[in-house]
Amino acid sequence: MAPPGAQIVHFVVIGENAHDEVFQDSVDVKGSVTIWWKRKPNRSRTVYITEKNFTDRNLIHNKKLLLVPGQKFSLDIYWDLRTDFGLYLPDEMDFSRLRQRSCASNVACATPEDFVVEVSLNIFNRLGYVLAPAREFKFIGRACVNCGYPPCTVPVGGCG
């Protein structure tokens, strides 16, 4: 679990050959994951997908990918909870009633927030983009109660 102030969300995008045919073509992995806050829809981030996001690059041989019917592949996506403009979203979350929502020693939890993730992905050179249905998830922001006490570190500018 990432410390307060440096939280990261890890998404695993799973694709599957749901057809009765074998797909084999040159790989052209590109796409995007867009994450937006339901309570504040103007707070969003787009993370771009490349071949580097593939979790099992051994599936790609000579720049080609072969997927048999039912075969799955996955991509790892990491989001640092910043918007496209660099705003760190936990700073805008509701941390009222801190005594009632303690996550751990010296760590307060925010009110759970709903986010939406949308994926557009192209895997093969000639097949085009596939859009995945939007999915919702909850996120609970974490904040230090007392600066400089574990697990919270002293920021560059110091506490206070």
C-alpha positions as CSV (number, residue, x, y, z in Angstrom):
1,M,0.0,0.0,0.0
2,A,1.4,3.3,-1.0
3,P,2.0,5.9,1.7
4,P,-0.3,9.0,1.9
5,G,0.7,11.6,-0.6
6,A,2.1,9.0,-3.0
7,Q,-0.9,6.8,-3.7
8,I,-1.1,4.8,-7.0
9,V,-4.0,2.9,-8.6
10,H,-3.1,-0.3,-10.5
11,F,-5.4,-1.4,-13.3
12,V,-5.2,-4.7,-15.1
13,V,-6.8,-4.6,-18.6
14,I,-7.6,-8.1,-19.7
15,G,-8.3,-8.8,-23.4
16,E,-9.6,-12.1,-24.8
17,N,-10.0,-13.6,-28.2
18,A,-13.7,-14.3,-27.9
19,H,-14.0,-15.5,-31.5
20,D,-13.7,-19.0,-33.0
21,E,-10.8,-17.9,-35.2
22,V,-7.1,-17.6,-34.6
23,F,-5.8,-14.0,-34.8
24,Q,-2.3,-13.4,-35.9
25,D,-1.0,-10.1,-37.1
26,S,1.6,-7.5,-36.6
27,V,1.4,-5.9,-33.2
28,D,0.5,-2.2,-32.9
29,V,-0.4,-1.7,-29.3
30,K,-1.9,1.7,-28.7
31,G,-4.8,3.1,-26.9
32,S,-5.8,5.0,-23.8
33,V,-7.3,4.6,-20.4
34,T,-9.4,7.6,-19.2
35,I,-10.2,7.9,-15.5
36,W,-12.7,10.5,-14.2
37,W,-14.1,11.3,-10.9
38,K,-17.9,10.9,-10.8
39,R,-18.4,13.7,-8.2
40,K,-16.2,16.1,-10.2
41,P,-16.3,14.9,-13.8
42,N,-13.9,17.7,-15.0
43,R,-11.2,16.0,-12.9
44,S,-9.8,13.3,-15.3
45,R,-6.7,11.7,-16.5
46,T,-5.8,9.9,-19.7
47,V,-3.1,7.3,-19.6
48,Y,-1.7,6.2,-22.9
49,I,-1.2,2.5,-23.6
50,T,1.8,1.0,-25.5
51,E,3.4,-2.4,-25.9
52,K,5.4,-1.7,-22.7
53,N,2.1,-2.2,-20.8
54,F,1.9,-5.8,-21.9
55,T,2.4,-8.1,-18.9
56,D,3.5,-11.1,-21.0
57,R,5.7,-9.8,-23.8
58,N,6.6,-13.5,-24.6
59,L,3.3,-13.6,-26.5
60,I,4.9,-11.3,-29.1
61,H,7.3,-13.0,-31.5
62,N,9.0,-11.1,-34.4
63,K,6.6,-8.2,-33.8
64,K,3.6,-10.5,-34.3
65,L,1.0,-11.7,-31.8
66,L,-1.0,-14.9,-32.1
67,L,-4.2,-15.3,-30.1
68,V,-6.1,-18.6,-30.3
69,P,-9.8,-18.8,-29.4
70,G,-10.3,-18.1,-25.7
71,Q,-6.7,-16.9,-25.1
72,K,-6.3,-13.9,-22.9
73,F,-3.7,-11.2,-22.5
74,S,-3.3,-8.4,-20.0
75,L,-1.8,-5.0,-19.7
76,D,-0.7,-3.2,-16.5
77,I,-1.8,0.4,-16.2
78,Y,-0.7,2.6,-13.3
79,W,-2.3,5.9,-12.3
80,D,-0.7,8.3,-9.8
81,L,-4.1,10.0,-8.9
82,R,-3.1,13.1,-10.8
83,T,-5.3,14.8,-13.4
84,D,-4.0,15.7,-16.8
85,F,-3.2,19.1,-15.3
86,G,-1.1,17.6,-12.4
87,L,-3.7,18.1,-9.6
88,Y,-3.3,15.4,-7.0
89,L,-6.9,14.3,-6.4
90,P,-6.7,13.1,-2.7
91,D,-6.0,16.8,-1.9
92,E,-9.6,17.5,-2.9
93,M,-11.3,14.5,-1.1
94,D,-13.4,14.8,2.0
95,F,-11.3,14.1,5.1
96,S,-13.9,15.4,7.6
97,R,-14.7,13.3,10.7
98,L,-11.1,12.1,10.9
99,R,-11.6,10.4,14.2
100,Q,-14.3,8.2,12.7
101,R,-12.3,7.1,9.7
102,S,-8.8,6.1,10.8
103,C,-7.2,3.7,8.3
104,A,-4.1,2.9,10.3
105,S,-1.9,4.5,12.9
106,N,-1.4,8.2,11.9
107,V,-3.4,7.7,8.7
108,A,-6.9,9.2,8.1
109,C,-9.2,7.9,5.4
110,A,-11.4,10.1,3.1
111,T,-15.0,9.4,2.2
112,P,-15.0,6.7,-0.4
113,E,-15.2,8.3,-3.9
114,D,-16.6,6.8,-7.1
115,F,-14.4,6.9,-10.3
116,V,-15.0,5.7,-13.8
117,V,-12.4,4.0,-16.1
118,E,-12.9,3.8,-19.9
119,V,-10.5,1.9,-22.1
120,S,-9.9,2.1,-25.9
121,L,-7.3,-0.4,-27.2
122,N,-5.8,-1.4,-30.4
123,I,-3.6,-4.6,-30.4
124,F,-3.2,-5.6,-34.0
125,N,-2.0,-3.5,-36.9
126,R,-5.1,-4.0,-39.1
127,L,-8.0,-4.7,-36.7
128,G,-8.6,-1.2,-35.2
129,Y,-9.7,-0.1,-31.8
130,V,-11.8,-2.0,-29.3
131,L,-13.8,-0.1,-26.7
132,A,-14.4,-1.7,-23.4
133,P,-17.5,-0.9,-21.4
134,A,-16.9,1.7,-18.7
135,R,-16.3,0.4,-15.3
136,E,-16.7,2.1,-11.9
137,F,-14.5,1.7,-8.9
138,K,-14.2,3.2,-5.4
139,F,-11.2,4.9,-4.1
140,I,-10.4,5.9,-0.5
141,G,-7.9,8.7,-0.2
142,R,-5.4,8.6,2.6
143,A,-3.8,11.4,4.5
144,C,-1.3,11.8,7.3
145,V,-2.7,12.9,10.7
146,N,0.7,14.1,12.0
147,C,3.5,15.1,9.6
148,G,6.8,13.3,10.1
149,Y,5.5,10.4,12.1
150,P,5.4,6.9,10.6
151,P,4.3,6.0,8.0
152,C,4.4,9.6,6.9
153,T,7.7,11.2,5.9
154,V,8.7,14.9,6.2
155,P,8.0,16.6,2.9
156,V,10.8,18.6,1.2
157,G,9.5,21.9,2.5
158,G,9.1,20.5,6.0
159,C,6.1,20.0,8.2
160,G,3.7,22.9,8.8
